[in-house]
Amino acid sequence: MSTRARNVRDDYVSCLTQQLSEFELLKSMYPNNNEVVLTDNKHLTEIQNFLENPTEYTPSHLDFTINLFLRDMKLEVCINLPSLYPEEEPDIYVRCNQLNRQQETKLNSDLSNYIKDNHLGEVCLYTAINWLQENVDAYVSSNATDQKIIKEETTDILGKKYVRLWIYSHHIYNKKKREEIVKKARELKLSGFCLSGKPGIVCIEGLDSDCYEWWKDIKSMNWKKITIRKTEVFETPQPKFQNFEEIQLTMSDFSKYMDQHGFNKAFNEVFGLLNDE
């Protein structure tokens, strides 16, 4: 094994050891069976096996949900830890049935900013949870009238054209985020697809007002990187897909998938493969 590979492996060992320690601490703080829920127990076993016998193979991400019960509210804190967390920021998204769409979006946006501003390469999940406990009441009592005015103003500007957005993310692993991407798209009757994995690619198409409402909600989640790489605008609807679905393909198969749908140029643009003329 080369020196570089050994150093990378040692970084993984250090980060994953800290992850497991923090995970065990959270389980001790929330000991009931329904409070800390692993998305897949096999991922935890993979990490434990890796730490016992480090190899060049990197185990799956630790992905779990903490169910917080605060007063009359239940908060689902969906957490996905990159292999190099805490050196990298954690991936956290909060869902709460007692919050409306605008309140939930604002909560996740502010939580994301809080993490970015305070993450110093150290474990920070308890700090993020503590922030939620101290601040969630402010979002429940936010002014619904202001939200209605904002929505009406946005509708006046948008809703006139049909668009297709191409979105690039550093990765899309978190199960809850993937569920939200699909759920919100279907609620708004949008079509397209979400390619999960690393990188993550989303194609979303429909009325501009609906697409940008979806985008506002999705981008408010805590992402390492997510951006609209390409926007197509049409005067009349020109959908390429019947509905919205998640797909899981290798990059080679995804390239073929895009070609089959007539998106060869879009594939190159999304991945920055076209040179400026």
N, C-alpha and C positions, 0 to 999 in steps of 0.2 A: 504494500500500500504506500502511495506517495505521501510526502510530508503534507501537501495541501489537503489530500483526501483525509488524512488522519486528523488534521486540524478541524476540518468540517465536521467529521464524526464526533470529535470532542465537543464541539459547539452544540451539536444535537443532544449529546448526553447531558451536558450541563443544563440546557433549556428544558429538556423533557423531565429531568429530575426535579427541577423547580416546579414544573407544571403539576406533576403527581403530588408533590408536597402541598401545593396550594389546593388542589382538588380534594385531597384528604381533609384538609383544614375546613373547606367549605362543607363537606359532608358531615363533619363533626358539629358545625354550627347549625346545619339544617338536617337533623338526623332522621326525620320521618321519611317513609318510603316514597312519598309523592313530592318531596321537596327538591331533591337533586336527581335528575333522570338522565342517564346516558342514552344517546341516540343509538349507539351500537356498542355492546359490551366487548365485541371483538377488538375494537380499536384500543381500548384500555389494555387488553391482553397483549396486543402487538407492541405497545409502548413498553410494557413491563418486560416482555421477552427481549426487546431491543436493548434495554438497559442492563439486562443480565448478560447479554452476549452481543455487544455492538457490532454491526456490520455496515456495509455501504448502502444497504437497503433502508430507506426512510419509512417509518411506520405511518399509518393514517393519522389524520388530525384528531385531537380529542374534541369531541362535539357533545355538548350536553345542555340541558335546560334546568334553570333554577326557578321553581315556582314560589314566588313571594306572596304572602297573604298579609296585606297592609290594610288595617281597618276593614272597610267593606270592599276592597279591591283585590283582585288576583292579577299579579304581573308575571308573565312568562318571560324570563330573561334567557334568551337563546345565545349560547356562547360557543364559538368555534375558535380553537387556539392553533395558530400557525405553528409548524414544527419548531420555529426559532422564537416563539414567545417564551420569555418576556422581552427578548431583544427587539422583537417586532410587536406591534400593537395587537391586542386581542380583537376578535371580530364579534361584536355584541349587538343584538337587536332585541327590542322589547315589544311585547304584544300585551294589550290589556283591553278586554271587552267593554270595560266601563269608560273607555276613552273613544271619542269619535275619530274619524280618519285624520282630521286636521290636528287634533290634540296629540294623537299618537305620533304623527309625523314630526311635530315640533319637539316632542320629548326625545325621539331618537336622534334628531339633528343636534339638539343641545347636548345629549349624552356623548355623541360622537365628537363634538368640539371639546367637551370636557376631557375626554380621554386623550385627544391629540395634544391638548395644551398641558396635560399633567403627566403623560407617560414618559418615564425617564429610563426605560430599559429594565425596570423592575416589575415584579408581580403586582398587579393592580386591580384584580377582580373584586376584592373586598371593598376597595376604595370606590369603585364604580357602583357597586351595590349600595354602599352607604350614601352615595350621592343621590341615587334613585329614592331611597327611603326618605331622605331629607327634602327632596324637591318635587316629588310626584304630585302632591296636593295642588301645586300651582297650576298644573296642566288640567286638572279636573275642573278648576274654577275659572279657566280662561274664558274670555268673553265670546259667546257664540255669535253675537250680532256682528262683531268685527270679522269673524270667519265667513259669515254669510255675505258681507259686503265685498270681501276679497274675492269670493267665488263668483259673485255677480259681475264684478269688474273684469275678472279673467274671462268669463264667458262672453262678454261684449267684444273682447279683443280676438278671441280664438273661436273655434267651432265652425270656421268657414271653409277650411281646406282639409284635404286628406294627406297624411304624412306617413313616412316610413323612417323610423329611427334605428340606427345601427349603434349599439352600445358595447364598449369594450371594458372589461374589468380584469384586474390583475388575477383574480380567481373568484369562482363561485362554488364554494364547498358547503357552507352552512345550510343544513336541511331546512330550517325554519325560513331562512331568506329565500331559498329556492321555492318553498311553498307559497310565500307571499308574492313572489314575482309572478307565478302562474295564477294564483287566486285573484290578485288585483287586476291582471290583464283580462281574465274571464269575467269578472264583475263589470268591467267597462266595455265588454264585448269587443276586445281587441284581438287581433290575430298575430301570428308570428311564432317565434320559438326562443327558448333559452338553452344554450349549450353550457352545461355545468362543467366544472373542472378548472384547469389552469392552462391558458387564460379562460375567462368566461365571456361568452358573446351572447348578446340579446338582440333580436330583431323584433320590433314592435310596430304594428301598423293599424291605422284607424283615423278617426277625426282628430285634428290637432289638439283640440281642447282635452279630449280623453287621453291621448298619448302623453301630453305634458302633465296631466293630473297624475297619471301612473308614474311618470319619471320623477315628479316632485316627491312622491311617497317613497320610491325605491332609493333614490340618491340620498335620502335622509338617513338611511341605515349607515352603520359604521363600516366603511370600505377602505381598503388599503389604496385602491385606485379604481375609479369608475368614471367614464366620460363618454359623451356622444361623439363618435368618430365621423359619422356621416348622416346627413338629413336629406331625405327626398320629399319633395312637395308636389302634389298633384291637384288639379282643379276638380277632378272626379275620382271616385273610389277606384283603386287599382290593386286590390288585394292579391297576394301571391299564395296565401295560406287560408285554409278553411276555418281554423281555430288557433288557439295558442297552446303549445305543449313544450315540455322539457325534453331535450334530446341529450344523449350521451354517446359521443363519437370520438375516435382518434382524430388527430389533425388531418391525416390523410383521407379518412372517410368523410370528415367534415368538408374538406375541399371538394370532394366528389358531390356531396350533398348540395353545396352551394352552386356548383356547376349545373347540376340537374334542374335547379330552380332558376337558372339564368342569372346567377349572381356572381359570376366569375370576377367581374370588375370590382364589385362591392367587397368581395373577399380580399382582394389585393389592397383596397383602400383601408379597410378596417385594420389590417395588419401592417399598414404603412409600407407596402411593397411596390407602390407606384412612384416613380421619380417625377419631380416637377419638370414640366417641359419648358 
